[in-house]
Amino acid sequence: MQICSTWKQRSFFLSFMFSAALSAQAQGDTIRIGLPVPLTGAYGAEAKDQVRNAELAVKEFNDAGGLNGRRAELVVRDDKLNPGEAAAKVLELIEKDKVNFIVGGLSAATQLAMNNVTKQRKVLYISISQSDAINEAADFSRYTFHEALNPTMTTAAVGNYVFKKGMRIAFLTADYAYGHEMTRGFTRVAKEAGAEIVGEIKHPLGASDYSTFLPRLQALKPDVLIFNNFGRDNQVSIKQASEFGMKKSMKFVTPVLTFTSRMATGPAAYDGVIGGTSYFWGIEDKVASAKAFNDRYKALNGGVYPSDYGSMAYSAVRSLLTAVKAAGTTDTEKVVDSLAALKYDTYKGPQYYRQCDHQSVQSVLIIESRKGDGRNPADVFNVLKTVPGDEKLLRSCAELGHV
């Protein structure tokens, strides 16, 4: 009888210790977030700031205690701005590195490749680059979220601000998905405004010499020349067009006017250029969450301000980890539901994901590059208008193919 009692006590003790060990292991498991971005290539400056911003979001989560003691970890990979490489890196992150979630992409093409891998494997993915296709039913899945602006909302905001009836509009377009989608969006707005599209010249991604394109654009005699390109392409083409003297006869506009490009190229080339952006640090005077975000970022980065595309990575990772905490688990299905229902203000004002396509509904800033520096060397833009987040800026769910 005593032996039986002792055995039961021992069994209970061993069972208790095994359960406690499993619980401790589960509590200690790291929440791993894969971040594939093009650290090398034409968009390297933007990608590096995305990493810094994502690291800030992870640090804040961990400093606040994580998920019941479980800490988050960022696993960064270089997708080299190549769709094939991007797909391979995402597959490696999922199968080898055992990440729980994926955030990343800085090209319309690479993010679609990433999304194709993640949706097949039912891994939650948040894109942080502009794309219209990723919202369409053909590419979308329950596991797909789009934190960035998309070309439809960007061109609607910028086009409605710039275009007037009778204006002549020409495009210099990077010949890939990003450029094509921007042209499509601006063409739509121009038709509504009564402006005339007089022509489009396409250039390859990563071009370094635009001298053969510029005379052809000038011959179109546009009132507005739109640079539908990004990163290094945007910097070089706008600089060369400025040196060619084209600003004397036309207004320069670009759908996405980035902080990194303006800081890298300087005031002369970008003087007077108008564009759209998801974020500029200067709104901190009016938006409390922007001031708090800027202060935290600067404290970790030597007083430097966050960029627009970088801040999207911060918002994506922070909102994801907020959803994880709200769900109380890293279970993908529960986190998807939590994120889809999230109303958040991470850095720029209120945002939420539209139910049919998980597009983040948010404000669009219309900005103009200053001729000289303002309050400090980073005060490079005037905010001309803030267009509030509104689903009316987006294509309808039915137009995207969602039932």
C-alpha positions, 0 to 999 in steps of 0.5 A: 500500500505504501509502495503504491502511494509512493509510486503515485506521488512519484508519477504525479511529481514527474508529470508535474515537472514534465508539464512545467518544463514544456510550459517553460519551453513554450514561454521561452520560445522566440517569436521570429519575424522574417524581414526580406528586403533589398539591402543591396541594389537600387533601393538599398538606402530605403531597405536599411532604414526598414531594418532599423525601424523594424528593430525598434518595434521589436525592441519596444515589444520586448521591453514591454515584456513580450508575450507572457515573457516570450521575446520577439526576434527579427531575422533579416535577409537580402532579397537583392531586389530580385523576385526569384531571390525573394521567393527563395529567401522567404522559403528559407525563412519559413522552412529553415529559420522557422519564422512565425511571420513574414514582413517585407518587400520593397518592390511590387515584383518581389512582394508578389513573389513573397506573397505567393510563397507565404499564402501557399504555406499559410504564413501571415505576410505583411507587405511594406511596399506599394502594389495594386496587384497584391490586393486583387483577388488573384494574388490575395489570400487570408494571410496577406496584409498590405501596410503600405499605400498602394498606387491607386490611393497614392495617385488619387491623392497626388493627381487630384491635387496637381491635375487641372482641366486641360493640362498636358501630362507626360510620364517617365516610367520604370518598366515594371509593375510599380511604374505601370501601376502608377501610370494606370492610376494617374491616367484614371485621375487625369481622365476624371480631371479633364487633363490630357495624357500626351505620352509615356516613355519607359526606362529599364529598372536601374538605369543610370543615363536618361539622356536619350529619354529626356529630349523625347519627353521634352518634345511632348511639351507637357505641363507636368512631367511625372516620374513613375520610378523609385529610389536610385532611379528617381534620384538620377532621372530627376537630377538629370532632367533638372540639369537638362533645364526641363523645370523651366517649362514643366512641373516635376511630380513623382507619386512617391517622394521619399525622404531618403532620395531627397536627403541623398540628392540634395535640394537643387535637383528636387527643388519644387518637386511635388509628390505623395508619401505615407509619412514625413517626420515633420507632422510631429507638430500636429500628430502625437504618435508621430512625435513619440515615434520620432523621439524613440527612433532618434534615441536609438539612431544618433538623432537621425529622423526615420524615413517614410518607407522605413516607418512602414516597417516599424508600423507593420512589425509593431501592429503585428506584435500588437495583434499577437499580444491581443490574440495571446498566442502566435497561432497563425489563424488567431493572429490573422483574425486579431490583425484583421480586426485591429484599429491602430495608431502606430506612428501617423494617426488612425489606420485599419485593414479593410476586410475584403483585401487587408489593405491598410486604410490611412492618410496620404501626405502631399509634400513639396521639396524645399529649396533650402533647409528649414528648422534643421537639415532634415526639414526638407519638405513642406506638407501641402495637404493631408488627405485623410484615410478613406476607402473611397481612395481605393478600388472597390472590393468588387473591382478587385474581384472580391465577392 
